[in-house]
Amino acid sequence: MTTPAVPAEILGLRSSIDNIDAALVHLLAERFKLTERVGQLKAVGGLPPADPTRDRQQIARLTGIATQAGLDPEFAEGFRAFIVAEVIRHHERIAAEYAAGRRDGEVPALDTFA
């Protein structure tokens, strides 16, 4: 038994999906560069890794955007929660590194051209 050929439309859609996936990875990489900087600033400033007030604001904002965009807001919230949990984990690591003296008190300049 042979498998039917994949229709050209599916191949075209898959190509677009692959482009979107690549863009998402690049966006996440940029986002984590910025949150690395936030983690450094929080550690030097003595701020906690998590900000529950900001978290509540972001949940409301992003679920509203998801609803307007036709995306399941529960999915959007789960995706955001996954990202934020990773950011907090990074911030905790950064704070521990500063506390242990493995990083100096200076926050390096943000290199936007890297």
N, C-alpha and C positions, 0 to 999 in steps of 0.2 A: 504494500500500500504506500503510495507516495503522498507527501505533504503538499497541499496546494501552494502555489506561489503567493508570496505576500504582495497584496495590491500596492500599486505605486502611491496611492493616497496615504496608506499606512506608513510607507517608507518616508514620505515627505513629512508626515506628522512626527514621526520618530526623530527625524533630523532637527525639527524645531524644538522638540522636547529636549534633545541632547544639548542644544544651544542654551536653552533656559536653565538646564541643570548646571552647565558650565558657568553661566552668569550667577546663579545662586551660590556656587562655591566661591567665586571671586568676591561676591558681596559679603559672604560670611567671613572670608579672610580679612577683608577691610574692616568689618565690624569688630572682629577680635583684636585687630591692631589698636583700634580706638579704645576698646574696653581694657586692654593691657595698660594703656596710659591712665585710664580712670583708676585702675587698681593701684598703680604706682602713686598717684596723687592721693588716693584714700589712705594708703599705708603711711605715707609721709605726714599726712594731715591728721592721722589718728582716727579716721572715720571707719565704721564697720564695713565689711565686705558687702553686706546686703542692705538695701534701702527699701523697707516695706511700703513706705508712702509712695515712692517712685514706682514700685512694682504695681500697686493698686491703680495708679494713674495710667500706667502703660497697658494694663489689662483692659481697662475701660476703653482707652483710645484704640487699641489694636482690634478688639472685638467689634468695635463700631466700624472700623475700616474694613474688616473682613466681611461684615454683614453687607455693607454698601457694595463691596466688590463681588458679592455672590459666593464667598467662601464660607464654609461652615465655621462659625465663630469658636466652637469647641475645639475643632482641629487647630485653628489659629492659636488659641490659648495653649494647647498642648505643645505645639511647636515652639512658641515663645517660652514656655516653661522649661523645655528641654535646653534651649539656648541660654536662658538666664541661669539655670542650675550650673551649667558649664562655666559661665562667666563668674559666678560666685565662687566656684571651686578654684578658678584661677586667682581671684582676688584674695582668697584665704591663703593660697600658696605664696603669693607676692607679699602679703602682710607677714607671714611667718618668716620669709627670707629677710625682710627688713628687720624684724624683731631679733632674729638670730645673728644679725650683722653681716649677712651674706650679700647684702646690697647696702650701698651707702645712703645717706639721707638726701642725696641729690636726685631729683627726678630728671632723667635725660630728656633733652629736647625731642619733641615729636618730629620724626623724619617722614614727611608726607611724600617724599620723592623716592622712598625705598621700594 
